[in-house]
Amino acid sequence: MADSIENKLGELKEVAEKMFGVIPTGTYVERRGCGLNPKDCGFREMGT
């Protein structure tokens, strides 16, 4: 069962990367300087 959870997390990370251009690790907010709404900068950062 642990494997399926790992796979789900991997899929979620891929989706988040495509949507926001960031990896949701808990540190991306500081890295991107997005404050409390990472969506605002996610699209600006996309493709860089």
C-alpha positions as CSV (number, residue, x, y, z in Angstrom):
1,M,0.0,0.0,0.0
2,A,2.9,2.3,0.6
3,D,3.8,2.1,-3.0
4,S,0.4,3.3,-4.2
5,I,0.7,6.3,-1.8
6,E,4.1,7.1,-3.2
7,N,2.8,6.9,-6.7
8,K,-0.1,9.3,-5.8
9,L,2.3,11.8,-4.3
10,G,4.4,11.6,-7.4
11,E,1.4,12.3,-9.6
12,L,0.3,15.2,-7.4
13,K,3.8,16.7,-7.7
14,E,3.8,16.4,-11.4
15,V,0.4,18.1,-11.7
16,A,1.5,20.9,-9.3
17,E,4.6,21.4,-11.4
18,K,2.6,21.7,-14.6
19,M,0.0,24.1,-12.9
20,F,2.3,26.2,-10.8
21,G,5.8,25.5,-12.1
22,V,6.9,24.6,-8.5
23,I,7.3,21.5,-6.4
24,P,5.0,21.5,-3.4
25,T,7.7,20.7,-0.8
26,G,6.8,23.3,1.8
27,T,9.8,25.5,0.9
28,Y,8.6,26.7,-2.5
29,V,6.8,29.7,-1.0
30,E,10.0,31.1,0.3
31,R,11.9,30.2,-2.8
32,R,9.4,31.9,-5.0
33,G,8.6,34.8,-2.7
34,C,4.9,34.2,-3.2
35,G,3.6,35.0,0.2
36,L,0.5,33.0,1.1
37,N,-0.8,32.6,-2.4
38,P,1.7,30.6,-4.6
39,K,-0.8,30.6,-7.5
40,D,-0.2,34.3,-8.1
41,C,3.5,33.7,-8.9
42,G,3.2,30.2,-10.2
43,F,1.9,31.2,-13.6
44,R,4.5,34.1,-13.9
45,E,7.3,31.6,-13.2
46,M,6.0,29.0,-15.6
47,G,8.4,27.9,-18.4
48,T,11.5,29.4,-16.8
